[in-house]
Amino acid sequence: MIAAILALLFLTYGVYDHYRMFLPEYRLSTWQQSVPTYLPFIMIGSIILYVIFSMVAFFTGGSVPVPSIPSVEMPAVPTLTDTTNQISKSLNTAVNSISNSANDLLESTANAGSSLYNSLNNSLNNSLGLNNSTKRNGNMSRSFLETL
């Protein structure tokens, strides 16, 4: 409705602006001056055509042949219980899948974390020379890095 109103407003403005812009050319135009001479013939011809068409429509009943529409069979509609069972199966499948994915993710994260911890611990011990064979237990002359 809003688009129709806006279209009507813009059309009205466009016609007004066009007429205002080309007003001198409309005043100087001369081809329309010969039209009043032919107007009676145009009016009589249009009345005769209207009467002929109305007589044809009146005597033929004015019926328009309309093709018959083929019947369309509707597909079977599932019952509410079927739909509910399908939905619950789908939800159970989705929940189980998400649960399995989460468990796999937590397990792999824990394995990766412990593996990272062990490798860092071994690496730090090797780089600092803190292997069990070289560690000085109970000795007061430890270095600063050994205390860390």
Backbone as CSV, one residue per row, in Angstrom:
resi,resn,N_x,N_y,N_z,CA_x,CA_y,CA_z,C_x,C_y,C_z
1,MET,0.831,-1.181,0.000,0.000,0.000,0.000,0.879,1.251,0.000
2,ILE,1.942,1.199,0.783,2.854,2.349,0.850,3.544,2.550,-0.494
3,ALA,3.943,1.446,-1.138,4.610,1.555,-2.443,3.657,2.130,-3.484
4,ALA,2.377,1.748,-3.437,1.397,2.273,-4.392,1.186,3.766,-4.188
5,ILE,1.110,4.187,-2.936,0.926,5.619,-2.653,2.152,6.411,-3.099
6,LEU,3.345,5.890,-2.789,4.567,6.582,-3.226,4.668,6.635,-4.745
7,ALA,4.285,5.547,-5.425,4.327,5.539,-6.894,3.376,6.582,-7.458
8,LEU,2.175,6.696,-6.877,1.203,7.692,-7.340,1.716,9.111,-7.108
9,LEU,2.345,9.342,-5.946,2.904,10.667,-5.670,4.042,11.013,-6.635
10,PHE,4.943,10.071,-6.868,6.053,10.333,-7.785,5.566,10.519,-9.221
11,LEU,4.555,9.772,-9.627,3.999,9.935,-10.972,3.362,11.305,-11.121
12,THR,2.613,11.752,-10.111,1.985,13.074,-10.147,3.051,14.160,-10.222
13,TYR,4.092,14.035,-9.400,5.164,15.027,-9.449,5.877,15.011,-10.795
14,GLY,6.096,13.840,-11.357,6.778,13.743,-12.651,5.977,14.385,-13.764
15,VAL,4.653,14.162,-13.782,3.804,14.785,-14.809,3.799,16.295,-14.636
16,TYR,3.678,16.765,-13.392,3.683,18.206,-13.139,5.004,18.836,-13.567
17,ASP,6.114,18.210,-13.198,7.421,18.762,-13.545,7.641,18.752,-15.053
18,HIS,7.207,17.674,-15.722,7.340,17.598,-17.176,6.511,18.695,-17.851
19,TYR,5.291,18.894,-17.396,4.436,19.925,-18.007,5.004,21.314,-17.761
20,ARG,5.519,21.560,-16.555,6.106,22.866,-16.247,7.354,23.122,-17.088
21,MET,8.162,22.064,-17.312,9.402,22.223,-18.057,9.134,22.451,-19.554
22,PHE,8.145,21.754,-20.107,7.899,21.821,-21.544,6.647,22.625,-21.900
23,LEU,6.182,23.532,-21.033,4.989,24.334,-21.280,5.064,25.145,-22.577
24,PRO,6.185,25.806,-22.897,6.227,26.550,-24.169,6.083,25.634,-25.391
25,GLU,6.636,24.455,-25.322,6.517,23.540,-26.459,5.096,23.027,-26.605
26,TYR,4.390,22.837,-25.509,2.987,22.422,-25.599,2.132,23.540,-26.208
27,ARG,2.432,24.822,-25.898,1.677,25.948,-26.471,1.919,26.075,-27.967
28,LEU,3.147,25.768,-28.400,3.480,25.934,-29.811,3.156,24.696,-30.646
29,SER,2.709,23.617,-30.017,2.390,22.391,-30.739,1.100,22.585,-31.531
30,THR,1.078,22.127,-32.805,-0.086,22.374,-33.666,-0.764,21.109,-34.156
31,TRP,-0.236,19.942,-33.906,-0.830,18.742,-34.473,-2.181,18.412,-33.849
32,GLN,-2.450,18.864,-32.621,-3.705,18.563,-31.966,-4.862,19.402,-32.522
33,GLN,-4.580,20.454,-33.261,-5.648,21.330,-33.744,-6.512,20.667,-34.810
34,SER,-6.003,19.629,-35.468,-6.807,18.945,-36.486,-7.639,17.811,-35.892
35,VAL,-7.407,17.443,-34.638,-8.129,16.333,-34.007,-9.623,16.653,-33.843
36,PRO,-10.032,17.852,-33.421,-11.477,18.115,-33.268,-12.288,17.879,-34.546
37,THR,-11.671,17.937,-35.676,-12.374,17.684,-36.933,-12.788,16.212,-37.026
38,TYR,-11.942,15.315,-36.510,-12.204,13.875,-36.627,-12.905,13.278,-35.393
39,LEU,-13.104,14.039,-34.332,-13.692,13.516,-33.119,-15.075,12.904,-33.307
40,PRO,-15.996,13.479,-34.075,-17.304,12.825,-34.242,-17.176,11.437,-34.865
41,PHE,-16.297,11.271,-35.839,-16.136,9.966,-36.491,-15.519,8.942,-35.517
42,ILE,-14.554,9.383,-34.716,-13.931,8.490,-33.730,-14.964,8.053,-32.698
43,MET,-15.831,8.978,-32.240,-16.837,8.664,-31.235,-17.883,7.697,-31.785
44,ILE,-18.371,7.932,-32.988,-19.376,7.045,-33.594,-18.767,5.657,-33.828
45,GLY,-17.523,5.568,-34.290,-16.865,4.281,-34.525,-16.698,3.500,-33.227
46,SER,-16.318,4.164,-32.146,-16.147,3.461,-30.875,-17.491,2.987,-30.326
47,ILE,-18.588,3.756,-30.520,-19.910,3.328,-30.065,-20.366,2.108,-30.852
48,ILE,-20.147,2.098,-32.166,-20.543,0.951,-32.996,-19.771,-0.298,-32.567
49,LEU,-18.464,-0.208,-32.334,-17.675,-1.361,-31.878,-18.153,-1.863,-30.515
50,TYR,-18.514,-0.954,-29.620,-19.013,-1.345,-28.304,-20.327,-2.104,-28.415
51,VAL,-21.233,-1.628,-29.265,-22.522,-2.297,-29.449,-22.324,-3.678,-30.060
52,ILE,-21.442,-3.810,-31.039,-21.199,-5.115,-31.671,-20.646,-6.102,-30.657
53,PHE,-19.659,-5.713,-29.886,-19.072,-6.615,-28.882,-20.084,-6.986,-27.805
54,SER,-20.922,-6.038,-27.367,-21.908,-6.346,-26.339,-22.982,-7.290,-26.869
55,MET,-23.383,-7.163,-28.154,-24.369,-8.083,-28.737,-23.780,-9.489,-28.843
56,VAL,-22.543,-9.604,-29.256,-21.908,-10.914,-29.365,-21.817,-11.559,-27.984
57,ALA,-21.439,-10.802,-26.966,-21.334,-11.336,-25.615,-22.697,-11.722,-25.069
58,PHE,-23.760,-10.935,-25.414,-25.099,-11.226,-24.906,-25.665,-12.501,-25.524
59,PHE,-25.475,-12.687,-26.821,-26.072,-13.833,-27.489,-25.243,-15.111,-27.349
60,THR,-23.989,-15.009,-27.042,-23.195,-16.226,-26.815,-23.141,-16.585,-25.338
61,GLY,-23.789,-15.844,-24.519,-23.777,-16.115,-23.085,-22.556,-15.526,-22.406
62,GLY,-21.619,-15.052,-23.147,-20.432,-14.413,-22.577,-19.555,-15.371,-21.796
63,SER,-19.691,-16.661,-22.091,-18.897,-17.624,-21.342,-17.511,-17.749,-21.947
64,VAL,-16.582,-17.919,-21.082,-15.197,-18.090,-21.492,-14.813,-19.530,-21.180
65,PRO,-14.268,-20.265,-22.162,-13.910,-21.651,-21.866,-12.726,-21.703,-20.897
66,VAL,-12.952,-22.416,-19.807,-11.916,-22.547,-18.788,-11.507,-24.016,-18.741
67,PRO,-10.233,-24.306,-18.902,-9.814,-25.713,-18.852,-9.998,-26.279,-17.445
68,SER,-10.302,-27.568,-17.407,-10.499,-28.201,-16.107,-9.148,-28.422,-15.439
69,ILE,-9.154,-28.300,-14.139,-7.932,-28.468,-13.363,-7.802,-29.937,-12.988
70,PRO,-6.663,-30.545,-13.257,-6.509,-31.953,-12.883,-6.502,-32.106,-11.367
71,SER,-7.049,-33.230,-10.913,-7.079,-33.456,-9.465,-5.682,-33.845,-8.978
72,VAL,-5.340,-33.293,-7.867,-4.027,-33.532,-7.287,-4.225,-34.320,-5.999
73,GLU,-3.546,-35.443,-5.884,-3.656,-36.239,-4.680,-2.701,-35.699,-3.624
74,MET,-3.232,-35.539,-2.452,-2.419,-35.040,-1.350,-1.619,-36.186,-0.755
75,PRO,-0.371,-35.948,-0.415,0.423,-37.003,0.224,-0.101,-37.260,1.630
76,ALA,0.162,-38.437,2.127,-0.287,-38.800,3.467,0.442,-37.957,4.502
77,VAL,-0.326,-37.424,5.423,0.242,-36.586,6.462,0.597,-37.480,7.649
78,PRO,1.835,-37.417,8.139,2.197,-38.250,9.288,1.438,-37.804,10.533
79,THR,1.157,-38.742,11.395,0.455,-38.407,12.623,1.395,-37.744,13.603
80,LEU,0.814,-37.223,14.646,1.609,-36.500,15.635,2.580,-37.427,16.355
81,THR,2.158,-38.657,16.613,3.062,-39.575,17.318,4.247,-39.955,16.448
82,ASP,4.003,-40.148,15.130,5.125,-40.450,14.239,6.123,-39.303,14.227
83,THR,5.600,-38.098,14.133,6.466,-36.923,14.097,7.214,-36.780,15.417
84,THR,6.530,-37.025,16.547,7.180,-36.911,17.855,8.280,-37.955,18.004
85,ASN,8.021,-39.189,17.540,9.046,-40.231,17.627,10.262,-39.879,16.774
86,GLN,10.008,-39.354,15.586,11.124,-38.979,14.714,11.938,-37.863,15.349
87,ILE,11.254,-36.899,15.951,11.955,-35.773,16.574,12.777,-36.266,17.765
88,SER,12.179,-37.154,18.599,12.928,-37.617,19.760,14.126,-38.465,19.342
89,LYS,13.979,-39.280,18.287,15.129,-40.052,17.798,16.223,-39.123,17.292
90,SER,15.817,-38.092,16.554,16.803,-37.140,16.036,17.505,-36.416,17.165
91,LEU,16.737,-36.005,18.192,17.351,-35.310,19.324,18.289,-36.234,20.091
92,ASN,17.879,-37.498,20.301,18.759,-38.436,20.999,20.052,-38.661,20.232
93,THR,19.942,-38.811,18.920,21.133,-38.992,18.094,22.048,-37.782,18.192
94,ALA,21.455,-36.584,18.145,22.258,-35.360,18.220,22.940,-35.231,19.579
95,VAL,22.197,-35.517,20.653,22.775,-35.403,22.001,23.895,-36.416,22.185
96,ASN,23.679,-37.661,21.735,24.732,-38.675,21.853,25.967,-38.290,21.052
97,SER,25.769,-37.766,19.874,26.900,-37.356,19.046,27.687,-36.235,19.709
98,ILE,26.966,-35.255,20.260,27.643,-34.143,20.931,28.376,-34.637,22.169
99,SER,27.748,-35.539,22.934,28.380,-36.081,24.139,29.648,-36.854,23.788
100,ASN,29.580,-37.692,22.762,30.772,-38.441,22.347,31.879,-37.511,21.875
101,SER,31.510,-36.495,21.128,32.519,-35.536,20.652,33.166,-34.808,21.822
102,ALA,32.354,-34.410,22.804,32.905,-33.701,23.964,33.830,-34.613,24.757
103,ASN,33.433,-35.880,24.959,34.296,-36.816,25.688,35.614,-37.049,24.952
104,ASP,35.533,-37.222,23.637,36.757,-37.402,22.852,37.653,-36.182,22.948
105,LEU,37.052,-35.005,22.902,37.827,-33.772,22.988,38.509,-33.646,24.349
106,LEU,37.772,-33.933,25.430,38.369,-33.842,26.764,39.491,-34.864,26.944
107,GLU,39.284,-36.070,26.450,40.313,-37.099,26.576,41.565,-36.733,25.800
108,SER,41.393,-36.259,24.581,42.562,-35.895,23.781,43.270,-34.680,24.375
109,THR,42.488,-33.752,24.961,43.105,-32.584,25.601,43.905,-33.011,26.831
110,ALA,43.348,-33.927,27.614,44.069,-34.402,28.803,45.342,-35.140,28.397
111,ASN,45.237,-35.985,27.363,46.427,-36.705,26.901,47.487,-35.741,26.380
112,ALA,47.036,-34.744,25.618,47.994,-33.779,25.078,48.634,-32.967,26.201
113,GLY,47.830,-32.613,27.224,48.366,-31.835,28.343,49.397,-32.621,29.136
114,SER,49.081,-33.880,29.434,50.049,-34.673,30.207,51.293,-34.964,29.381
115,SER,51.121,-35.178,28.088,52.276,-35.407,27.219,53.152,-34.165,27.155
116,LEU,52.503,-32.993,27.044,53.247,-31.738,27.006,53.976,-31.514,28.331
117,TYR,53.283,-31.791,29.439,53.922,-31.626,30.750,55.137,-32.540,30.893
118,ASN,54.993,-33.796,30.517,56.110,-34.734,30.631,57.281,-34.335,29.746
119,SER,56.974,-33.918,28.505,58.081,-33.543,27.617,58.774,-32.278,28.096
120,LEU,58.008,-31.310,28.616,58.630,-30.096,29.141,59.450,-30.406,30.386
121,ASN,58.933,-31.258,31.217,59.660,-31.621,32.426,60.969,-32.322,32.074
122,ASN,60.905,-33.281,31.160,62.129,-33.971,30.737,63.103,-33.023,30.075
123,SER,62.565,-32.148,29.234,63.422,-31.200,28.526,64.101,-30.251,29.506
124,LEU,63.334,-29.758,30.475,63.911,-28.836,31.451,64.946,-29.542,32.320
125,ASN,64.671,-30.749,32.722,65.631,-31.499,33.532,66.900,-31.797,32.739
126,ASN,66.754,-32.143,31.490,67.936,-32.443,30.667,68.759,-31.182,30.419
127,SER,68.088,-30.055,30.142,68.840,-28.843,29.831,69.528,-28.270,31.064
128,LEU,68.953,-28.496,32.232,69.568,-27.969,33.449,70.521,-28.971,34.093
129,GLY,70.553,-30.141,33.554,71.436,-31.156,34.107,70.912,-31.702,35.413
130,LEU,69.587,-31.825,35.534,68.987,-32.272,36.780,68.561,-33.730,36.713
131,ASN,69.256,-34.527,35.982,68.928,-35.954,35.954,69.148,-36.545,37.334
132,ASN,68.529,-37.647,37.582,68.645,-38.277,38.904,70.094,-38.619,39.242
133,SER,70.909,-38.861,38.266,72.287,-39.247,38.543,73.127,-38.055,38.967
134,THR,72.778,-36.862,38.504,73.606,-35.701,38.812,73.014,-34.843,39.899
135,LYS,71.839,-35.171,40.408,71.202,-34.342,41.418,71.944,-34.521,42.744
136,ARG,72.174,-33.415,43.442,72.859,-33.472,44.735,71.827,-33.265,45.834
137,ASN,71.346,-34.317,46.366,70.334,-34.212,47.410,70.984,-33.879,48.756
138,GLY,70.329,-32.966,49.474,70.797,-32.604,50.792,72.050,-31.763,50.799
139,ASN,72.538,-31.363,49.675,73.741,-30.565,49.592,73.355,-29.098,49.597
140,MET,74.072,-28.289,50.357,73.747,-26.880,50.471,74.301,-26.058,49.323
141,SER,75.083,-26.636,48.480,75.706,-25.867,47.411,74.928,-26.001,46.095
142,ARG,73.640,-25.937,46.172,72.827,-26.011,44.940,72.886,-24.687,44.205
143,SER,72.740,-24.766,42.879,72.696,-23.532,42.091,71.262,-22.993,42.113
144,PHE,71.138,-21.780,41.667,69.835,-21.134,41.645,68.838,-21.874,40.730
145,LEU,69.284,-22.334,39.561,68.403,-23.008,38.624,67.977,-24.374,39.132
146,GLU,68.836,-25.005,39.971,68.450,-26.301,40.524,67.326,-26.163,41.543
147,THR,67.242,-25.063,42.220,66.186,-24.861,43.210,64.843,-24.604,42.554
148,LEU,64.857,-24.143,41.351,63.599,-23.914,40.631,63.038,-25.239,40.208
